Amino acid sequence: MDYRYFQLELGRDRTAQKSLADHLKAGVSPPLAVFAPLLGFPSNTALVLLAPGDRTDVLGAPGVVSGEAHRLSPTLRPTEVGPPMAGGIYVHNWFTIDGGAVDEFVRLSGEAWPDFEARFETKIHGLFLAAESDADRVAGARRLLLMTRYRDLGEWQTSRDPTSDAMAVFLRRRDLTRVSLARACLLMP
């Protein structure tokens, strides 16, 4: 039950993300989500999440210059296949962690989420384990993608509160993390 996630470079057309979203959503199997960049992504980027079994040709879509695909397995969430919640902003956070720490990283995430979601206007859409690459094996690392919806960027900033129970657990999770790269985007309607 693997999802496919694409980070795409688009052409220079200022409506490239909308054109891509419209094209993909008009297809036989619409994607679960198309995201446009907000902060931290190049302005000509689009991100696409496909449901398990969906073989839509995203890389060959009109306006796509290049891209990379990732095969993702859900961990604790999502528990059902469906689109992310509309509105707000989404932070896509790629974690590179110690290779043997996947189970503990996932456990700590799940331990923190109830307090995190109760305290802040946020919703964890998914924590996905990326298929292990040759580079991961050589480095003894694994990669995970966390997709979190926040009301807005202000809520993201507020959620950095170091005194929350969730943040105490996230700090323990940080000890397993080699690199964390969080970037914000918008879910295309």
Secondary structure, 3 states (H helix, E strand, C coil): CCEEEEEEEECCCCCHHHHHHHHHHCCCCCCCEEEEEEECCCCCEEEEEECCCCCCCCCCCCCEEEEEEEEEEECCCCCCCCCCCCCCEEEEEEEEEEHHHHHHHHHHHHHHHHHHHHHCCEEEEEEEEECCCHHHHHHCEEEEEEEEEECCHHHHHHCCCCCCHHHHHHHHHHCCEEEEEEEEEEECC
